[in-house]
Amino acid sequence: MPGFVNSLMVKRCLTLVTGLLECLCFSGVVFGWASIVFVLKKEGYFSSLCANTTGANTTGVNATQELDCSGQDEQFSLVFTITSFLFGFLTLPNGFLLDQFGTTVARLFGIFLYTTGTLMVAFSTAALSGLLFPALSLLAAGGNLFILTNIQVGNLFGLRRSTVITFFNGAVDSSSAVFFVIKLLDEAGVFLLPSFLFLSACSVIHLLRTFFLLPRDHIPYPLPDDYTYGITCGKSKSLSLEHITANGNSQTTAEEVEDVPVKQEKSFRECLMSRLFVWHTVWLSVMQLRHYLFMGTLNPMLLRLTAGEPSLVSQYTNAFAITQLCGILCAPWNGVIMDRLKGKPRAEGESEQEADLRASVLSLFVTVLQCVLFSVCACIPYLPLQYFTFVLQVINRSFLFGGHAAFVSVAFPSCHFGKVYGVVMALSAVFSLLQYACFALVNGPLDGDPLYVNIGLTLLSLLAFIHPLSVFLHCRSLASQRAINASS
């Protein structure tokens, strides 16, 4: 028996480590857009949209030719807008796919999408610039399924569940550095074709992990004793109710598995109509819009602040990409905050879910505070300050998406996790489409100056403070109700 337990823990740790590597190297690569767009511009993608404009020197004697590439920038911005929208919106159908058909089917579909996307980028050229639209969209869809199927791994680690979930989301944030590596390889003479062919070949690793280190269906929470998963000795041994009840020694465990969710389960409709769901959607939407607009317009912003100096643009782009690597180090601290607060002694009669919600209040508040500070720094058109802005951005983004997944996992029944997580992401993705309107506003009436748009988004971010306040009041209401019931 000790040997079985040890092998089980080794397998769980292997699932965790390989899952982190998968999210780190593949899941969120599309958010390294600022790095890859630098390469794509050099390769001449959408260069046909650049136009010569005639200017004059200060004496007005000699005419000069200047290249106006605002049309090219707008097209690249549209690619990123659609890609980031789909990364969020497709969480809705992907969540239903996961809940309905299980982990294996969802991952096989995700691997197919991701591989197709990498092959399309690999064989794209400047003459086929339009391939970037479907290619990046497929990368977003496949990467989304990778993180969605990996989040449930947190269920294997009980009291460290929130920390593990935020770790995975931090790895997704850091995966944007993959495009930075491709940028460095391009500068060293390795073109896009071999780089993306390598990413395509890695699909073999995804397949092996799907069959050997993940369950066919779902990882339940709370986790039954001696829960196993993956292919062992030629067949899957993922725990099922029939398997448990067939073993007389595990009859009680089967009853517990049936009983635990029933006590706190709400219908999917009740989840969507709850105040927690509404304000959590607002919380995620306004901050996600702020981040997407910042990442999507980083290259034009740097061109403006550096007066178009290519070496400086490359330097700051590299600095931004390097800070993204730290996402995997920042995100777990959000989970640690939640797990440590949850570990405090509960009040008499307080449920586990209520303790989880109480523990999430500080995390939600700190995340909004970080976003406001980051947004204020992004408003200031001072180039050296952008290093600090990059640091705040990666910390806040890590807290944002890790906190989102952790909150959904504790605030709503696990049987609806995929659907609720997907609906929130889909609604916030629809809201994020405003980034293209903001970009058009900056390029048009504001003559390339994003100051007023940045100020407006900073004020909009203040709305997110309502969510932690709402959760706090909800927990206090539950505590009051519990006190009334105890006195009666």
Salt bridges, closest charged atoms under 4 A:
GLU22 OE2 - ARG107 NH2 2.70
GLU22 OE2 - HIS206 ND1 3.07
GLU22 OE1 - ARG209 NH1 3.22
ASP73 OD1 - LYS41 NZ 2.64
ASP99 OD2 - LYS419 NZ 3.24
ASP173 OD1 - ARG397 NH1 3.19
ASP186 OD2 - LYS42 NZ 2.46
GLU187 OE2 - LYS183 NZ 2.81
ASP217 OD1 - HIS218 ND1 2.69
ASP339 OD1 - LYS342 NZ 3.80
GLU350 OE2 - ARG358 NE 3.01
GLU354 OE2 - ARG482 NH1 2.51
ASP356 OD1 - LYS342 NZ 3.59
